[in-house]
Amino acid sequence: MKKKQAAKLTIAEAREALRSHKMRGTAARIAVLQRLSSSKTPLSHAEVTADFHEMGFDSSTIFRSLTELAEAGLLHRVDLGDGARRFEFSPPGSSDEGTHPHFLCLDCGKITCLTDMKFSLRNASKQSPQPGEVTEVLLKGHCIECQ
C-alpha cells in the first residue's frame, strides 16, 4: 500500500519540468525536484534542508524552492495536522496529483502514502447535505512496527 517508487528525475527532466512551468532551472530547484521525485513519502522542509546542507544550500533557499515549486504545481503540499508542512512530487500528467490518502503513525510519526486506496463519502441520509468537496484524507493509527 506504499507509494509506488517513481524513478528519480534526471537533471534534464527536472529542467524540462521547470521550463514547462516557466520557471528558471536553478540548482536548488533541480535538487529539490530530484529529491522529492524519488521519495516514497512527503518530506518536510527540515528533512529536505538536512539532505542538502552539505551541498551549500541554506534553509531559506530550500524553503523558497519548496514554496515556489508547490505554487507552480510541481509539488503538492500535505498537511498532516502536526504543524509540519510536507511536500511531495506531483508528476506531470498524473491523475493522482497528491490527492491520495496518507497514514500517520501516532507512535513513531512514520507517514505512509496509500496510493492504492480510494475513499469516498456518501450520505447515509438524503436529509443531511454533503459538507463540501473532500480534498485530503488522513488516517491516523499505529503502524505494524509499533503495534
Secondary structure, DSSP 8 states (H G I E B T S, - for coil): ----------HHHHHHHHHHTT----HHHHHHHHHHHT-SS-EEHHHHHHHHGGGT--HHHHHHHHHHHHHHTSEEEEE-SSS-EEEEE--TT-S-TT-S-EEEETTT--EEE-TT-------SSTTS---------EEEE--TTT-
